[in-house]
């Protein structure tokens, strides 16, 4: 298969959706800056094009819009099908091109669509912990994210967030005040990821996210 065919566009995003997403990103960014003094670091590590799997720690319901608000490109989010039951909210997340997931896991259709978008040169956000943390610390990463990066021929962008657990922990129904920080690490190119075995790549990505998280608590205090 030729290089040209490998990177053939398989999905077209309408101008209307692009403008709507851009407006949403501005609103979200302002919200976190005003109410949580959100600060973003390492944004120069975000590649301007190409398929990218964003891998981050998971602290709160805030995490997806918080991370997306700091990225100048359109990000694809994963949403459980249960979230589509409430029609007004379903229309909202559908307008942002969310990828529906089975409640038991990502499911075949969700996996297929995620890989399709990565191959299309888009960005997809994923939380390898599988759920929001319970104590503010990073739980062990599940290895499923490797499949998406490798089969989607995507680079991996490690990201860490800090302060979100204190603002809205999973055992609180409503969010509270706080100070939030996000740091984007150095990109792991697809060529580099492909040359490593699964265990090495898994450990490298997990290590990078841990290092970013620790630096947010010390260097950027």
N, C-alpha and C positions, 0 to 999 in steps of 0.2 A: 504494500500500500504506500502510495507516495506521500511525501510530507505535506503537499498541498491538500490532499484528501483528508489527511488526519486532522487538519485544522479548518476544515470546511465549516462554515457557519450553519448550525442546525436549528437555531432559534432566533427570531427577530423581536426585539422589544420596541413597541410603538413609541412614538414621540410623546404621546399623551402620558403614557406610563413613566417615561423618563422624567418628564417635567414634574409629575405628581410626586415621584420618589425624591427628586431634588428639593421640592418644597418641604416634604416631610422631614428630610434630613436637616434642613435649616431649623425647623421648629423644634425638633428633638435636641439638636445641638444647643440652641438657646435655652431650652428648658434645663438641661443639665448644667450649663454654665451659670445660669441665674440662681437655681435652687441648690446646687451641689458644688459650685465652684470647680466644675470638672476641668481637669487638665489632661492633655494628650501629649505623649512623648514618642519620639521615633517615627513620626509620620512620613519621614523621607524614606523609610524602608518599604513603604507600600508601592508595589510596582504599578505603573500607569496602564498596563495591559497584560493580557494572558490569564489563563486559568489559575486561580489561587484558592486553596483551601485554608481558611482562617481557623486556627486552632487556639482556643482560649479556655481559661479556667471559668467555672460557673458558680456565681455567688447569689444571683437574684433574678427576678423577672425583668429587672432593668437591663440586664446584660446585652441582649440582642440590639435594642435601639441605641444603647450607650456606645457600643463598639461601632455600629454602622454610622452613627453620627460623626465619628472622627475620620471616616474614610470618604475620599472624594469620588470614588467609584460606586456603582450600584452593587449592593450586597444581597445575596439570596439567603433567606432565612428558612429554617425548618419549623413547622408548626404541627402539633398533634391534631388529628382529625376532630377530637373532642372540642377544640376551640372554634370549629366551624359550625357548631350547633346553634350558637347565638348569632342570628342572622346579621345584625348590624356590625358585630365584631368580625364575622366571617367576611363581609364585604370589604371591611377595612384591610384585613391581612391579605385577602385575595388581590386587592388593588396594589399591594406591594409585592406581588408575585411569590408569596410564600409557598413552600413545597409541603404538601400534606403528608403526614406520617401516620402509620397505624399506632394506636394507643399502646400496643405491646412492643413496638419498636419501629424501626424505619420502614420495614416492609419492602417488597420487591419493587413496587411502582415508585415509591419514594427514592429508593436506591438508584433505579434506572434514570429518573428525572434529575437527580443530583449529579450523577456522572455525566449526563447529557449536557448540563449547564457548565460544568467544569471544562469539558471538551470544547464547548462553545467559546471558551476564553473568558468565562464569568467568574465572579467571586462567590464562594459559599462559606457561611459561618457554621462552625460545628463545635460542640462542647464534649470532648472525649470522656469526661467524668460521668456523663450519662444523666446526671441530675444536679440540682443545686446543692452546694455544700451545706453541711450541718453545723460547722464550727468555724467557718472562715478560712479553713486550711484547704489545700488542694488534695482531693482524693486521687487514688491511682487511676491512670488513664486506661480506658478500654481500647482494644486494638482495632476496632472497626474503622476508625478514621483512615487507617492506612489503605484500606481497599479503595476508598473514594479518591484519595490522592493519586494512587498508582494507576487505577483503571481510568480515572479522569484525566490522566497526563497533566496533573496540576502541581504547581509549586506549593510549598507549605509556609504560611506566615504565622509564626508563634506570637501570641498576644497574652498579656496579663492585665487583670483589673484588680484594683485594691480600694477598699472603703465602701464597696457596694453592699457587702454583707452587713456591715454596721448600719447602713441606711435602710435596708429592707431585707432582713433575714427571713428564711423560709418559714419560721414559726410565727411571724407577724402577719396579720391580715393586711395591714396598711403600712405604707412606707413612712419613714421618719427623716429627720435631718441627717446631714453627713457631708463629708468631703471625699470626692471620687477622683481616682487617677487611672489612666489607661496608658499602657506602653506597648508599642509595636516593635517586635524584635527583627533581627536580620532574616531575610528570606532564605528558605532552603529550596534551591532550584530543583525542578523535576529531575534533571539529569543526575543531580547528587542523590536525591531520594531513591531513584531507580537503581543506582549502583550499590545501595546498601541492602543488607538482609533485613527482614521484618523486625527482628528484635533490636537491631542497632538503630533503625529509624525510629521505632517506638520510643526507645530510651533517649534518643537525641532530642526529639520533639518535647517530650515530657520534661527533660532537663532544662531546655531553653525556656519553657513557660515558668518553671520554678525559679530560674535565675532572674527572669524579668519581674516576677512577683516579689522576690526578695529585694531587688533593687528599688522598687517603688516604696518599700518600707524603710529604706535607709538613705539612698542617694537623693530621693525626691521628697523627703519628709517636710 
